[in-house]
């Protein structure tokens, strides 16, 4: 007899929808493996032990968990008495499953450890794989995603193959849930759909119902509510058919979340209460906490704050008890929003800080891109906290929160380049956010005026604002605020020629028809760009919004530096080209740099001080033999056109830097990578691409010559793994400053280069014009030794290029990120 090998366990989580002030919740089921009893030797098993085991399994399947524990205890004692170690391992595993469902994670881990040790002793390979999956499920419930993923990845090769398709499906399901938790719903959807197909092959209706609910949760995360509701209802129908009580309860909670998003609050409350009643009867604490949290959010939306706070407190008590940190972060943040809206600002501030503390405890151990995605899920909280602090006239504290809410993964990525001694200056390996004193010190060390922007918007746009802090080299900090609430669709009006509708990979860069240059490669993420002039009205509007409110605080000496720290869409603003009412460009009045965050400057300066690697001149690349590649698997291969202008640029610049350029077939990816690590200056004049070739979430690649050792595409993922010692990397290609907008900044080539160890990087915001770019670059390198400062040299090169090429598209495309002063 073959027993079912999964339980109908679901895992409730909170989820945050970007751009909304409230946290929207839904669940995605999580599966665990219940072992299959071996056929070999079954006849020798004590019939009573088998009967008890099967009874315990049925009780588990119907949600009678306390009864099942008592039954399994009796079966375990009997299995130990008769010496059936295989059955003993099965029962230990099942007891652990129940304790996980009940939220008693220490007990679950204790029984899993016993089961794992026993199964290793008897060399039960399949059982070992099943127990590894269940370890992963417990750590997933504890929001320890790195540990959970590690267990799933250990189990996957054990449970793959024709005989173990079920185990593979369970792992795909649980890993999909982690992807959803980390803010990667498309990746989650793919995992869930693969799992569903495997469950359908097995013909298991219960598992199919769980998979359908998972798919609904992924669609919910993608904002496709009608599809989500359709899959939830399919899942509910199957759960009802197979009498999966737990699935019924949790799917009702899912459906309630959809009605909540649709502002059908009575229907949402009814669905949540149905789910809560089922979960209360089952004693499933995690789900009970979820239902309370969701009911709190409905009442908050209805303006009933006292009732909302009561529900949130119930949810928080449960989630603290069972150690669900992700749930705690959601509920604390929801409660903080409710307190803020109710006008209880001190209590809101305290609660939001507590929520952020818990949220940030989820990040250690994650990969860089997962740190970025999980932060993006929760970044709205930092804006609400900034608003609460500003409302209490605590602008400096709000600045530290603005810093705490940006470029955190980038800072940690850069900190890996520091020596252990340097890291100790920050107190521990987890780099804490900067204090006001740290921020003032950065302004003094950089001898620059720092301008940090923060776009804070709620879904109704009633309180949308642009916060601006100006930090002078003297340490003086001034706060200004721009009201954006009167701007209909303020994002489009704020940067109308920079950002259009979002696509899979990144926002479309419209850039008012910046000329399609010879180094462009337009992917599906970019529209065709018409050739027309930039309308000065847009540059003036941006100047009015971003510069006029702080113009009196900026230095009068044009050679004094201003470092802009943009936010969200503002990363695509060409600050040098902003135009004042007298038709003067900002670059004429200031020396300009940008940075993803103030602390990025702090880490970069520390890295510069301790840098010991030797550099050997410059590496200059121009017009390599272009690679031929598939943009998407299975599509026809494409090539990139020849760039004679880039070759001329590289030849001229190499002569200025006393080196020989790598041209054509010499500029292979392998040779370039080998030389990049020791070069003091790296100049790459070639095509820039914005595709995600590595499917890692890190957009961007530089086109180089292919060889028998490489494909000729140096991707962001490959760059970020390099050890660079370069003072400056120039990516003289189209749109190399592009990428996906995240709370961590732009995820693209510029981030990869700085993350790999370069002091500074120069990138383009749009498509290059060969002649103008070549002149600007040559002027830059001529001036660099004279000025001893990259930002000063770039400013003067822009001013010189502007004289011959007054079209803003041709002189304002490059931006400098990172350290400015040369050694």
Helices and strands as residue ranges (DSSP letters): E 11-14, E 25-28, G 42-44, H 47-61, H 65-82, H 85-101, H 105-121, H 125-141, H 145-156, G 162-164, H 165-181, H 185-202, H 205-221, H 225-241, H 245-261, H 265-282, H 285-301, H 305-322, H 325-341, H 345-360, H 368-378, H 380-391, H 395-404, H 408-415, H 420-424, H 436-446, E 448-456, E 465-471, E 477-483, H 490-494, E 499-502, E 507-509, G 511-513, H 536-546, G 548-553, E 561-565, G 568-572, G 575-577, G 586-588, E 591-594, H 598-610, E 618-624, E 628-629, E 638-639, H 644-656, E 662-664, H 669-676, E 681-685, E 688-689, E 701-703, E 713-715, H 716-720, E 728-732, E 740-742, E 745-747, H 749-755, E 760-764, H 770-787, H 790-804, H 808-811, E 814-818
